[in-house]
Amino acid sequence: MSLRTGLAASTALVAANLAAVPTLAADPIKLELRGFWNSYITLGRIGSDIVGTTSTRYRPETFRYEGEIWFTGSTKLDNGTTVGIRIELEGWSNNTGISANVPGGTLDQIDEEYLFAFGNWGRIEFGATDAASYKTQTASPSVMPGWGFQDPSFANKGAGYNAANNAGRSGTNTGMSASLAANSGDANKLTYLTPRVAGLQLGLSYTPSFAAQASTATCPFRPGGANFNNCPRNNNAWHNGLDISGNYANKFGDVSVRVSGGYMTAGFDRGATGPTGVADNTGGRWKSWAAGAQINYSGFTLGGGLGRDNNGLRRNNATRWYTAAMMYDAGRWQMSAGWWGGRNNDGNATVPTAQNAPGKDKVNVFELGTTCALSPGIRLVAGLNYVMGSGQSKSEKADAWAIILGTALTF
């Protein structure tokens, strides 16, 4: 073989190898900023918490706000798959610290952080974010950002009421949610969502471990994702959480229909090494399910849902909830009216305490709301929220109501 022939063959071989290597994406990942800010004034009444002869009364007038800044970036590969990242920064002071007196606190100012990839094969998410059932949920509509019945950020009731009335259990689960979100929360997980075929989509999320309270050992924590180290088996935490969900969305002429449902389960590691340092004899396998539907026609949306959550407890302490609401969208104006009801036999309260006693607890929440769009991304909000509870203690019967005035911004 001559030198010229050898060089030609080598050049052809190198060219063939380069052709076999996939080319890089046309553009690198670029971040974009988005987010929201909700701010409200509430005026009304909050029922007192009563422990023995001590009464804790609350001022009904409050200024409330919550916001987040979302950093999202993605790029599309030559094979059609989009790869990206999302980081959600809390837009308000959320660092409460963690201590023996505040085991449920947080050291984190980040809400969620995760990688994602999607294409005609489906979607994958990996990191600190909510489960598939939460992101595909359907139930009662509301025009009031931060309130409503789909994982509300705000509530108008006393702290003792939250702790005592297991029909709401807002201390350990979302309470008024039509999803299974608050079970594993934002603990690190892996999620897969199938492509939507004939309106149907399925989802599966796996969470290795999640705890009810924060830990200085950086073990997984429901309300805050964050990275974490390997944790002891006897850590009073749940493990191997599986979230299975399905949703259907379609349109028939002028009628749109959405239906969703999901089931979640996780094992429990009992021990004395958890955040409180005391063995949890009440925790057990977590089992929860939820379902909901909406139908939309000519600006009207009717929706509702129901579900059951044993709150990760061994005894009969399951929250059973039901909800229904109607919303009307007139373009610039939106209006909604809805109800959420929770029931709990409170079997975990076998011994009466200062604020809780065995027996059936009930919570009913009623909401009226309206919004007016001033411009894209700016809405004025007004509404009425009424919480009615019943139970065995005076704190559980502490009703509350509020007139709500505010502004909702999205950007």
C-alpha positions, 0 to 999 in steps of 0.5 A: 500500500502506498503512502497516499493510499494509506493516508486516504484510508486513514482519513476515511476511517477517521471521517466514518468514526466522527460521523458515528458520534452524535453531534452536540445540541445546537444550543447550551442550556439557558436559564429563564426566570419565572415565578409568582407572588401572592399577598393578602389582607385577612379580616375576620375571626379565629376561634380560641384554643383552650387548654384546661383553663388557659385560652389562646386568642388570635388577632384576626387581622393579618398580612400574608404573603408567599412567593417563589422565583423559578430558575428553569433551563433546558435544551433540545438534543438532536434525537428530539429529547429535551433535557433541563433543570428547575430550581425554585427559590423561596421568595420569603424568609423560610429559614426557621432553623432546626433544634430540639424545640423546633424539630420540624424547622428548616435550614433551606431556602430552596423549595424544589430542585430537580432534573427533567427530560422528556420526549415522545417516550414520556417524561422523567424527573429526578430530584427534590420535587412532588410525586406524579399524582400531585402534578397530575391531580384534578378536583375542586377548582378555585380562583384564589391562588394560595387558598382553595382546596388543592394544596393551600398555602394559607389557612385561617385557624389557630395553631392548636386547632391544627394540632388537635383536629385530625379531620384536617391534620394540616400538621402532617398532611396537606389536608385539603389536597386532592392529591398524595403530595404531602405524603413524601412531599419534596423528598428526593424521588424518581418519577416517570410519566408516560406519553399521553395516548388517547387522552390517558397518561400513567405515572410512577414515583419512587421515594427511597426515604422520607421523614415527618420532621427535619433532622440535623443528620440531613436525612430526607424531609417531606417539606424540604427536598435537599440532598441527604446522606445515608440514614439509619434504618431505625430513624422513625422514617418511611421508606420505599415510597411508591406513588402510582397515578393515572389521568385522562384528559379529552375534549368532546365538542365544546365539553372538556373532561379531566379525571385523575386518581392515585395510590401511595404506600410506604413502609416505616422504620421504627426506632429511637434515632429520629429527630426527636430521639424517641421511638415512634410507636404510632407510625406504620405503613403509609397508605393513601389514595385520591381521585377527582374529576372536572368537566368544563363547558362554556366557561363553567367548570364543575369539579370534585374529589374524594380520598382516604389517607391513614397519615402514616399511623398504625391505628384507625386515624385515617382522614377521609375527605370529600370536596366539590366546587364550581368556577366560572371564567368570564375572561377578565373576571373569574368566580368560584364557590366550593366546599371541602369536608374531612372526617377522622375517627381519631383512633390514635388519640387513645388517651385524652390530652389537653387539646385532643380526645378520642372520638370522631372529628369533622372539618368543613371548609367553605370558600367564595372567591372572585378575581379581576385581571388588571393585565397579564400576570396581575390579578386582584383577588377577593373572597370569603373563607369559613372553617367549621370544626367539631370534635371532643375538645373546645379547640376542635370546635373553634370555628373561624372566618375571614374576608380575604383581599389581595393581589396575585402576580405571576411572571 
